[in-house]
Structure formats: structure tokens, C-alpha cells
Amino acid sequence: MPGKRTRGITPGRVNVYERLKESMSKRKAARIANAGKTKSGRSAMAKKAARTRARRGR
């Protein structure tokens, strides 16, 4: 939500958190949103996602 500071979420990742929260718990959404704080964190998440998609046969 614009203009509202969300405690515990890295600044700049609040939009990600809000979208994730629609489909999962707040705790899981916060963990994922905060993991993307750095470039290396986002890269690691992308690699895990690609591996998951590959294992599912997509």
C-alpha cells in the first residue's frame, strides 16, 4: 500500500510483499520479499525457481 510503511519488510520490496501476501501467509511472503533485498538474493531465488520449474517439467 503506497505511503504506508510495512514494518519488517525491506524498503523497496513492499510491493512484492503485498502481492505475495494475497496468495500465501504473511510470514512466507515476508521471507520471500526480504530475501530479494540484494542482487545475489534475487539471483539465488531465480535459480531455485528455474530448477523447480525444470523438475515439474515446464
PDB file of N, H, CA, C and O in Angstrom:
ATOM      1  N   MET A   1       0.845  -1.180   0.000  1.00  0.00           N
ATOM      2  CA  MET A   1       0.000   0.000   0.000  1.00  0.00           C
ATOM      3  C   MET A   1       0.889   1.242   0.000  1.00  0.00           C
ATOM      4  O   MET A   1       1.704   1.414   0.907  1.00  0.00           O
ATOM      5  N   PRO A   2       0.747   2.095  -0.989  1.00  0.00           N
ATOM      6  CA  PRO A   2       1.598   3.282  -1.086  1.00  0.00           C
ATOM      7  C   PRO A   2       1.435   4.209   0.120  1.00  0.00           C
ATOM      8  O   PRO A   2       0.328   4.419   0.615  1.00  0.00           O
ATOM      9  N   GLY A   3       2.548   4.751   0.575  1.00  0.00           N
ATOM     10  H   GLY A   3       3.448   4.580   0.173  1.00  0.00           H
ATOM     11  CA  GLY A   3       2.508   5.699   1.673  1.00  0.00           C
ATOM     12  C   GLY A   3       2.447   5.057   3.041  1.00  0.00           C
ATOM     13  O   GLY A   3       2.502   5.753   4.055  1.00  0.00           O
ATOM     14  N   LYS A   4       2.337   3.752   3.086  1.00  0.00           N
ATOM     15  H   LYS A   4       2.292   3.186   2.263  1.00  0.00           H
ATOM     16  CA  LYS A   4       2.253   3.062   4.368  1.00  0.00           C
ATOM     17  C   LYS A   4       3.527   2.260   4.565  1.00  0.00           C
ATOM     18  O   LYS A   4       3.893   1.446   3.718  1.00  0.00           O
ATOM     19  N   ARG A   5       4.196   2.489   5.673  1.00  0.00           N
ATOM     20  H   ARG A   5       3.898   3.150   6.361  1.00  0.00           H
ATOM     21  CA  ARG A   5       5.422   1.740   5.952  1.00  0.00           C
ATOM     22  C   ARG A   5       5.049   0.398   6.539  1.00  0.00           C
ATOM     23  O   ARG A   5       4.324   0.322   7.531  1.00  0.00           O
ATOM     24  N   THR A   6       5.547  -0.661   5.926  1.00  0.00           N
ATOM     25  H   THR A   6       6.137  -0.599   5.120  1.00  0.00           H
ATOM     26  CA  THR A   6       5.274  -2.000   6.403  1.00  0.00           C
ATOM     27  C   THR A   6       6.468  -2.448   7.238  1.00  0.00           C
ATOM     28  O   THR A   6       7.569  -2.624   6.715  1.00  0.00           O
ATOM     29  N   ARG A   7       6.247  -2.628   8.523  1.00  0.00           N
ATOM     30  H   ARG A   7       5.353  -2.484   8.947  1.00  0.00           H
ATOM     31  CA  ARG A   7       7.346  -2.996   9.420  1.00  0.00           C
ATOM     32  C   ARG A   7       7.876  -4.380   9.095  1.00  0.00           C
ATOM     33  O   ARG A   7       7.112  -5.307   8.823  1.00  0.00           O
ATOM     34  N   GLY A   8       9.192  -4.505   9.126  1.00  0.00           N
ATOM     35  H   GLY A   8       9.812  -3.752   9.347  1.00  0.00           H
ATOM     36  CA  GLY A   8       9.828  -5.789   8.925  1.00  0.00           C
ATOM     37  C   GLY A   8      10.072  -6.149   7.472  1.00  0.00           C
ATOM     38  O   GLY A   8      10.640  -7.202   7.181  1.00  0.00           O
ATOM     39  N   ILE A   9       9.648  -5.283   6.553  1.00  0.00           N
ATOM     40  H   ILE A   9       9.187  -4.428   6.790  1.00  0.00           H
ATOM     41  CA  ILE A   9       9.856  -5.541   5.131  1.00  0.00           C
ATOM     42  C   ILE A   9      10.870  -4.529   4.614  1.00  0.00           C
ATOM     43  O   ILE A   9      10.769  -3.334   4.888  1.00  0.00           O
ATOM     44  N   THR A  10      11.830  -5.017   3.875  1.00  0.00           N
ATOM     45  H   THR A  10      11.911  -5.989   3.652  1.00  0.00           H
ATOM     46  CA  THR A  10      12.874  -4.170   3.312  1.00  0.00           C
ATOM     47  C   THR A  10      12.264  -3.082   2.434  1.00  0.00           C
ATOM     48  O   THR A  10      11.423  -3.380   1.586  1.00  0.00           O
ATOM     49  N   PRO A  11      12.678  -1.812   2.623  1.00  0.00           N
ATOM     50  CA  PRO A  11      12.175  -0.753   1.751  1.00  0.00           C
ATOM     51  C   PRO A  11      12.457  -1.078   0.285  1.00  0.00           C
ATOM     52  O   PRO A  11      13.547  -1.537  -0.057  1.00  0.00           O
ATOM     53  N   GLY A  12      11.486  -0.842  -0.562  1.00  0.00           N
ATOM     54  H   GLY A  12      10.601  -0.469  -0.284  1.00  0.00           H
ATOM     55  CA  GLY A  12      11.636  -1.155  -1.975  1.00  0.00           C
ATOM     56  C   GLY A  12      11.104  -2.534  -2.324  1.00  0.00           C
ATOM     57  O   GLY A  12      10.994  -2.870  -3.503  1.00  0.00           O
ATOM     58  N   ARG A  13      10.773  -3.334  -1.327  1.00  0.00           N
ATOM     59  H   ARG A  13      10.862  -3.061  -0.369  1.00  0.00           H
ATOM     60  CA  ARG A  13      10.252  -4.679  -1.555  1.00  0.00           C
ATOM     61  C   ARG A  13       8.814  -4.812  -1.050  1.00  0.00           C
ATOM     62  O   ARG A  13       8.250  -5.907  -1.050  1.00  0.00           O
ATOM     63  N   VAL A  14       8.232  -3.706  -0.624  1.00  0.00           N
ATOM     64  H   VAL A  14       8.691  -2.817  -0.624  1.00  0.00           H
ATOM     65  CA  VAL A  14       6.880  -3.733  -0.064  1.00  0.00           C
ATOM     66  C   VAL A  14       5.853  -4.175  -1.102  1.00  0.00           C
ATOM     67  O   VAL A  14       4.926  -4.917  -0.777  1.00  0.00           O
ATOM     68  N   ASN A  15       6.009  -3.721  -2.360  1.00  0.00           N
ATOM     69  H   ASN A  15       6.761  -3.117  -2.624  1.00  0.00           H
ATOM     70  CA  ASN A  15       5.060  -4.125  -3.404  1.00  0.00           C
ATOM     71  C   ASN A  15       5.095  -5.626  -3.621  1.00  0.00           C
ATOM     72  O   ASN A  15       4.056  -6.256  -3.815  1.00  0.00           O
ATOM     73  N   VAL A  16       6.289  -6.196  -3.588  1.00  0.00           N
ATOM     74  H   VAL A  16       7.133  -5.684  -3.430  1.00  0.00           H
ATOM     75  CA  VAL A  16       6.445  -7.647  -3.742  1.00  0.00           C
ATOM     76  C   VAL A  16       5.730  -8.350  -2.600  1.00  0.00           C
ATOM     77  O   VAL A  16       4.995  -9.315  -2.812  1.00  0.00           O
ATOM     78  N   TYR A  17       5.951  -7.860  -1.394  1.00  0.00           N
ATOM     79  H   TYR A  17       6.548  -7.077  -1.222  1.00  0.00           H
ATOM     80  CA  TYR A  17       5.318  -8.434  -0.208  1.00  0.00           C
ATOM     81  C   TYR A  17       3.796  -8.401  -0.313  1.00  0.00           C
ATOM     82  O   TYR A  17       3.125  -9.395  -0.036  1.00  0.00           O
ATOM     83  N   GLU A  18       3.263  -7.258  -0.713  1.00  0.00           N
ATOM     84  H   GLU A  18       3.808  -6.450  -0.939  1.00  0.00           H
ATOM     85  CA  GLU A  18       1.804  -7.112  -0.818  1.00  0.00           C
ATOM     86  C   GLU A  18       1.214  -8.102  -1.816  1.00  0.00           C
ATOM     87  O   GLU A  18       0.158  -8.680  -1.560  1.00  0.00           O
ATOM     88  N   ARG A  19       1.884  -8.304  -2.952  1.00  0.00           N
ATOM     89  H   ARG A  19       2.742  -7.834  -3.160  1.00  0.00           H
ATOM     90  CA  ARG A  19       1.383  -9.249  -3.960  1.00  0.00           C
ATOM     91  C   ARG A  19       1.474 -10.685  -3.467  1.00  0.00           C
ATOM     92  O   ARG A  19       0.551 -11.474  -3.669  1.00  0.00           O
ATOM     93  N   LEU A  20       2.587 -11.028  -2.820  1.00  0.00           N
ATOM     94  H   LEU A  20       3.337 -10.388  -2.656  1.00  0.00           H
ATOM     95  CA  LEU A  20       2.759 -12.390  -2.323  1.00  0.00           C
ATOM     96  C   LEU A  20       1.758 -12.705  -1.212  1.00  0.00           C
ATOM     97  O   LEU A  20       1.277 -13.832  -1.094  1.00  0.00           O
ATOM     98  N   LYS A  21       1.459 -11.702  -0.409  1.00  0.00           N
ATOM     99  H   LYS A  21       1.850 -10.787  -0.505  1.00  0.00           H
ATOM    100  CA  LYS A  21       0.561 -11.890   0.731  1.00  0.00           C
ATOM    101  C   LYS A  21      -0.846 -12.283   0.298  1.00  0.00           C
ATOM    102  O   LYS A  21      -1.598 -12.874   1.073  1.00  0.00           O
ATOM    103  N   GLU A  22      -1.202 -11.954  -0.950  1.00  0.00           N
ATOM    104  H   GLU A  22      -0.592 -11.474  -1.580  1.00  0.00           H
ATOM    105  CA  GLU A  22      -2.530 -12.308  -1.466  1.00  0.00           C
ATOM    106  C   GLU A  22      -2.683 -13.821  -1.619  1.00  0.00           C
ATOM    107  O   GLU A  22      -3.788 -14.353  -1.517  1.00  0.00           O
ATOM    108  N   SER A  23      -1.558 -14.512  -1.866  1.00  0.00           N
ATOM    109  H   SER A  23      -0.661 -14.079  -1.950  1.00  0.00           H
ATOM    110  CA  SER A  23      -1.644 -15.946  -2.150  1.00  0.00           C
ATOM    111  C   SER A  23      -0.988 -16.835  -1.100  1.00  0.00           C
ATOM    112  O   SER A  23      -0.998 -18.058  -1.239  1.00  0.00           O
ATOM    113  N   MET A  24      -0.415 -16.238  -0.045  1.00  0.00           N
ATOM    114  H   MET A  24      -0.407 -15.245   0.068  1.00  0.00           H
ATOM    115  CA  MET A  24       0.220 -17.051   0.999  1.00  0.00           C
ATOM    116  C   MET A  24       0.203 -16.311   2.322  1.00  0.00           C
ATOM    117  O   MET A  24      -0.281 -15.183   2.407  1.00  0.00           O
ATOM    118  N   SER A  25       0.730 -16.949   3.349  1.00  0.00           N
ATOM    119  H   SER A  25       1.123 -17.866   3.280  1.00  0.00           H
ATOM    120  CA  SER A  25       0.731 -16.336   4.674  1.00  0.00           C
ATOM    121  C   SER A  25       1.673 -15.122   4.712  1.00  0.00           C
ATOM    122  O   SER A  25       2.570 -14.982   3.881  1.00  0.00           O
ATOM    123  N   LYS A  26       1.440 -14.267   5.686  1.00  0.00           N
ATOM    124  H   LYS A  26       0.711 -14.381   6.361  1.00  0.00           H
ATOM    125  CA  LYS A  26       2.278 -13.080   5.836  1.00  0.00           C
ATOM    126  C   LYS A  26       3.725 -13.468   6.110  1.00  0.00           C
ATOM    127  O   LYS A  26       4.653 -12.827   5.617  1.00  0.00           O
ATOM    128  N   ARG A  27       3.906 -14.506   6.889  1.00  0.00           N
ATOM    129  H   ARG A  27       3.152 -15.027   7.290  1.00  0.00           H
ATOM    130  CA  ARG A  27       5.250 -14.926   7.250  1.00  0.00           C
ATOM    131  C   ARG A  27       6.039 -15.399   6.029  1.00  0.00           C
ATOM    132  O   ARG A  27       7.189 -15.006   5.837  1.00  0.00           O
ATOM    133  N   LYS A  28       5.415 -16.243   5.208  1.00  0.00           N
ATOM    134  H   LYS A  28       4.481 -16.562   5.364  1.00  0.00           H
ATOM    135  CA  LYS A  28       6.080 -16.734   3.998  1.00  0.00           C
ATOM    136  C   LYS A  28       6.340 -15.591   3.025  1.00  0.00           C
ATOM    137  O   LYS A  28       7.407 -15.518   2.416  1.00  0.00           O
ATOM    138  N   ALA A  29       5.362 -14.700   2.879  1.00  0.00           N
ATOM    139  H   ALA A  29       4.494 -14.760   3.373  1.00  0.00           H
ATOM    140  CA  ALA A  29       5.511 -13.567   1.967  1.00  0.00           C
ATOM    141  C   ALA A  29       6.658 -12.666   2.415  1.00  0.00           C
ATOM    142  O   ALA A  29       7.440 -12.200   1.586  1.00  0.00           O
ATOM    143  N   ALA A  30       6.763 -12.422   3.704  1.00  0.00           N
ATOM    144  H   ALA A  30       6.128 -12.801   4.378  1.00  0.00           H
ATOM    145  CA  ALA A  30       7.831 -11.574   4.235  1.00  0.00           C
ATOM    146  C   ALA A  30       9.191 -12.208   3.994  1.00  0.00           C
ATOM    147  O   ALA A  30      10.143 -11.519   3.629  1.00  0.00           O
ATOM    148  N   ARG A  31       9.287 -13.511   4.195  1.00  0.00           N
ATOM    149  H   ARG A  31       8.514 -14.071   4.492  1.00  0.00           H
ATOM    150  CA  ARG A  31      10.562 -14.208   3.992  1.00  0.00           C
ATOM    151  C   ARG A  31      11.027 -14.085   2.543  1.00  0.00           C
ATOM    152  O   ARG A  31      12.200 -13.814   2.284  1.00  0.00           O
ATOM    153  N   ILE A  32      10.114 -14.281   1.608  1.00  0.00           N
ATOM    154  H   ILE A  32       9.161 -14.501   1.818  1.00  0.00           H
ATOM    155  CA  ILE A  32      10.465 -14.201   0.189  1.00  0.00           C
ATOM    156  C   ILE A  32      10.803 -12.766  -0.214  1.00  0.00           C
ATOM    157  O   ILE A  32      11.793 -12.527  -0.905  1.00  0.00           O
ATOM    158  N   ALA A  33       9.971 -11.809   0.224  1.00  0.00           N
ATOM    159  H   ALA A  33       9.167 -12.003   0.785  1.00  0.00           H
ATOM    160  CA  ALA A  33      10.200 -10.407  -0.136  1.00  0.00           C
ATOM    161  C   ALA A  33      11.547  -9.924   0.385  1.00  0.00           C
ATOM    162  O   ALA A  33      12.281  -9.247  -0.336  1.00  0.00           O
ATOM    163  N   ASN A  34      11.879 -10.261   1.622  1.00  0.00           N
ATOM    164  H   ASN A  34      11.283 -10.810   2.208  1.00  0.00           H
ATOM    165  CA  ASN A  34      13.138  -9.806   2.210  1.00  0.00           C
ATOM    166  C   ASN A  34      14.340 -10.529   1.625  1.00  0.00           C
ATOM    167  O   ASN A  34      15.447  -9.990   1.635  1.00  0.00           O
ATOM    168  N   ALA A  35      14.144 -11.739   1.116  1.00  0.00           N
ATOM    169  H   ALA A  35      13.245 -12.177   1.107  1.00  0.00           H
ATOM    170  CA  ALA A  35      15.250 -12.478   0.518  1.00  0.00           C
ATOM    171  C   ALA A  35      15.734 -11.782  -0.752  1.00  0.00           C
ATOM    172  O   ALA A  35      16.881 -11.963  -1.158  1.00  0.00           O
ATOM    173  N   GLY A  36      14.869 -10.992  -1.378  1.00  0.00           N
ATOM    174  H   GLY A  36      13.937 -10.846  -1.047  1.00  0.00           H
ATOM    175  CA  GLY A  36      15.232 -10.292  -2.601  1.00  0.00           C
ATOM    176  C   GLY A  36      15.845  -8.932  -2.376  1.00  0.00           C
ATOM    177  O   GLY A  36      15.889  -8.109  -3.290  1.00  0.00           O
ATOM    178  N   LYS A  37      16.314  -8.688  -1.176  1.00  0.00           N
ATOM    179  H   LYS A  37      16.277  -9.357  -0.433  1.00  0.00           H
ATOM    180  CA  LYS A  37      16.882  -7.387  -0.834  1.00  0.00           C
ATOM    181  C   LYS A  37      18.113  -7.058  -1.679  1.00  0.00           C
ATOM    182  O   LYS A  37      18.305  -5.910  -2.081  1.00  0.00           O
ATOM    183  N   THR A  38      18.941  -8.061  -1.947  1.00  0.00           N
ATOM    184  H   THR A  38      18.785  -8.993  -1.621  1.00  0.00           H
ATOM    185  CA  THR A  38      20.178  -7.828  -2.693  1.00  0.00           C
ATOM    186  C   THR A  38      20.121  -8.511  -4.054  1.00  0.00           C
ATOM    187  O   THR A  38      19.271  -9.368  -4.295  1.00  0.00           O
ATOM    188  N   LYS A  39      21.016  -8.131  -4.923  1.00  0.00           N
ATOM    189  H   LYS A  39      21.706  -7.434  -4.727  1.00  0.00           H
ATOM    190  CA  LYS A  39      21.106  -8.738  -6.257  1.00  0.00           C
ATOM    191  C   LYS A  39      21.393 -10.229  -6.141  1.00  0.00           C
ATOM    192  O   LYS A  39      20.806 -11.035  -6.864  1.00  0.00           O
ATOM    193  N   SER A  40      22.285 -10.594  -5.243  1.00  0.00           N
ATOM    194  H   SER A  40      22.762  -9.939  -4.656  1.00  0.00           H
ATOM    195  CA  SER A  40      22.616 -12.016  -5.083  1.00  0.00           C
ATOM    196  C   SER A  40      21.415 -12.797  -4.546  1.00  0.00           C
ATOM    197  O   SER A  40      21.212 -13.954  -4.913  1.00  0.00           O
ATOM    198  N   GLY A  41      20.624 -12.168  -3.683  1.00  0.00           N
ATOM    199  H   GLY A  41      20.788 -11.228  -3.386  1.00  0.00           H
ATOM    200  CA  GLY A  41      19.429 -12.824  -3.160  1.00  0.00           C
ATOM    201  C   GLY A  41      18.400 -13.071  -4.242  1.00  0.00           C
ATOM    202  O   GLY A  41      17.792 -14.140  -4.296  1.00  0.00           O
ATOM    203  N   ARG A  42      18.200 -12.079  -5.113  1.00  0.00           N
ATOM    204  H   ARG A  42      18.694 -11.210  -5.069  1.00  0.00           H
ATOM    205  CA  ARG A  42      17.248 -12.237  -6.216  1.00  0.00           C
ATOM    206  C   ARG A  42      17.738 -13.289  -7.202  1.00  0.00           C
ATOM    207  O   ARG A  42      16.947 -14.066  -7.737  1.00  0.00           O
ATOM    208  N   SER A  43      19.040 -13.308  -7.439  1.00  0.00           N
ATOM    209  H   SER A  43      19.683 -12.676  -7.005  1.00  0.00           H
ATOM    210  CA  SER A  43      19.619 -14.282  -8.354  1.00  0.00           C
ATOM    211  C   SER A  43      19.447 -15.702  -7.810  1.00  0.00           C
ATOM    212  O   SER A  43      19.112 -16.619  -8.560  1.00  0.00           O
ATOM    213  N   ALA A  44      19.672 -15.879  -6.525  1.00  0.00           N
ATOM    214  H   ALA A  44      19.944 -15.134  -5.916  1.00  0.00           H
ATOM    215  CA  ALA A  44      19.510 -17.195  -5.906  1.00  0.00           C
ATOM    216  C   ALA A  44      18.060 -17.663  -6.006  1.00  0.00           C
ATOM    217  O   ALA A  44      17.798 -18.832  -6.289  1.00  0.00           O
ATOM    218  N   MET A  45      17.116 -16.744  -5.772  1.00  0.00           N
ATOM    219  H   MET A  45      17.328 -15.794  -5.543  1.00  0.00           H
ATOM    220  CA  MET A  45      15.699 -17.106  -5.878  1.00  0.00           C
ATOM    221  C   MET A  45      15.343 -17.490  -7.306  1.00  0.00           C
ATOM    222  O   MET A  45      14.578 -18.431  -7.519  1.00  0.00           O
ATOM    223  N   ALA A  46      15.885 -16.777  -8.284  1.00  0.00           N
ATOM    224  H   ALA A  46      16.507 -16.013  -8.111  1.00  0.00           H
ATOM    225  CA  ALA A  46      15.600 -17.072  -9.688  1.00  0.00           C
ATOM    226  C   ALA A  46      16.137 -18.451 -10.067  1.00  0.00           C
ATOM    227  O   ALA A  46      15.485 -19.191 -10.803  1.00  0.00           O
ATOM    228  N   LYS A  47      17.316 -18.795  -9.569  1.00  0.00           N
ATOM    229  H   LYS A  47      17.846 -18.194  -8.971  1.00  0.00           H
ATOM    230  CA  LYS A  47      17.892 -20.110  -9.851  1.00  0.00           C
ATOM    231  C   LYS A  47      17.050 -21.223  -9.238  1.00  0.00           C
ATOM    232  O   LYS A  47      16.825 -22.259  -9.864  1.00  0.00           O
ATOM    233  N   LYS A  48      16.586 -21.001  -8.006  1.00  0.00           N
ATOM    234  H   LYS A  48      16.769 -20.160  -7.497  1.00  0.00           H
ATOM    235  CA  LYS A  48      15.738 -22.005  -7.354  1.00  0.00           C
ATOM    236  C   LYS A  48      14.427 -22.174  -8.112  1.00  0.00           C
ATOM    237  O   LYS A  48      13.942 -23.291  -8.288  1.00  0.00           O
ATOM    238  N   ALA A  49      13.860 -21.057  -8.558  1.00  0.00           N
ATOM    239  H   ALA A  49      14.254 -20.149  -8.415  1.00  0.00           H
ATOM    240  CA  ALA A  49      12.594 -21.109  -9.302  1.00  0.00           C
ATOM    241  C   ALA A  49      12.773 -21.845 -10.621  1.00  0.00           C
ATOM    242  O   ALA A  49      11.915 -22.637 -11.013  1.00  0.00           O
ATOM    243  N   ALA A  50      13.887 -21.588 -11.312  1.00  0.00           N
ATOM    244  H   ALA A  50      14.584 -20.944 -10.994  1.00  0.00           H
ATOM    245  CA  ALA A  50      14.153 -22.262 -12.581  1.00  0.00           C
ATOM    246  C   ALA A  50      14.316 -23.762 -12.367  1.00  0.00           C
ATOM    247  O   ALA A  50      13.826 -24.568 -13.159  1.00  0.00           O
ATOM    248  N   ARG A  51      14.997 -24.124 -11.306  1.00  0.00           N
ATOM    249  H   ARG A  51      15.395 -23.470 -10.663  1.00  0.00           H
ATOM    250  CA  ARG A  51      15.192 -25.542 -11.000  1.00  0.00           C
ATOM    251  C   ARG A  51      13.848 -26.215 -10.677  1.00  0.00           C
ATOM    252  O   ARG A  51      13.591 -27.341 -11.105  1.00  0.00           O
ATOM    253  N   THR A  52      13.003 -25.516  -9.922  1.00  0.00           N
ATOM    254  H   THR A  52      13.212 -24.602  -9.574  1.00  0.00           H
ATOM    255  CA  THR A  52      11.680 -26.055  -9.604  1.00  0.00           C
ATOM    256  C   THR A  52      10.854 -26.256 -10.858  1.00  0.00           C
ATOM    257  O   THR A  52      10.227 -27.301 -11.035  1.00  0.00           O
ATOM    258  N   ARG A  53      10.854 -25.247 -11.738  1.00  0.00           N
ATOM    259  H   ARG A  53      11.363 -24.399 -11.594  1.00  0.00           H
ATOM    260  CA  ARG A  53      10.093 -25.366 -12.988  1.00  0.00           C
ATOM    261  C   ARG A  53      10.601 -26.523 -13.831  1.00  0.00           C
ATOM    262  O   ARG A  53       9.807 -27.250 -14.428  1.00  0.00           O
ATOM    263  N   ALA A  54      11.909 -26.700 -13.887  1.00  0.00           N
ATOM    264  H   ALA A  54      12.554 -26.109 -13.403  1.00  0.00           H
ATOM    265  CA  ALA A  54      12.504 -27.778 -14.679  1.00  0.00           C
ATOM    266  C   ALA A  54      12.097 -29.142 -14.121  1.00  0.00           C
ATOM    267  O   ALA A  54      11.809 -30.068 -14.879  1.00  0.00           O
ATOM    268  N   ARG A  55      12.074 -29.258 -12.804  1.00  0.00           N
ATOM    269  H   ARG A  55      12.308 -28.505 -12.188  1.00  0.00           H
ATOM    270  CA  ARG A  55      11.718 -30.533 -12.182  1.00  0.00           C
ATOM    271  C   ARG A  55      10.243 -30.856 -12.395  1.00  0.00           C
ATOM    272  O   ARG A  55       9.857 -32.025 -12.434  1.00  0.00           O
ATOM    273  N   ARG A  56       9.421 -29.818 -12.532  1.00  0.00           N
ATOM    274  H   ARG A  56       9.735 -28.869 -12.501  1.00  0.00           H
ATOM    275  CA  ARG A  56       7.995 -30.039 -12.762  1.00  0.00           C
ATOM    276  C   ARG A  56       7.688 -30.299 -14.224  1.00  0.00           C
ATOM    277  O   ARG A  56       6.548 -30.599 -14.581  1.00  0.00           O
ATOM    278  N   GLY A  57       8.697 -30.186 -15.068  1.00  0.00           N
ATOM    279  H   GLY A  57       9.623 -29.942 -14.778  1.00  0.00           H
ATOM    280  CA  GLY A  57       8.517 -30.478 -16.480  1.00  0.00           C
ATOM    281  C   GLY A  57       7.979 -29.355 -17.322  1.00  0.00           C
ATOM    282  O   GLY A  57       7.371 -29.593 -18.365  1.00  0.00           O
ATOM    283  N   ARG A  58       8.193 -28.132 -16.884  1.00  0.00           N
ATOM    284  H   ARG A  58       8.687 -27.939 -16.036  1.00  0.00           H
ATOM    285  CA  ARG A  58       7.707 -26.985 -17.661  1.00  0.00           C
ATOM    286  C   ARG A  58       8.743 -26.535 -18.658  1.00  0.00           C
ATOM    287  O   ARG A  58       8.512 -25.582 -19.401  1.00  0.00           O
TER     288      ARG A  58
END
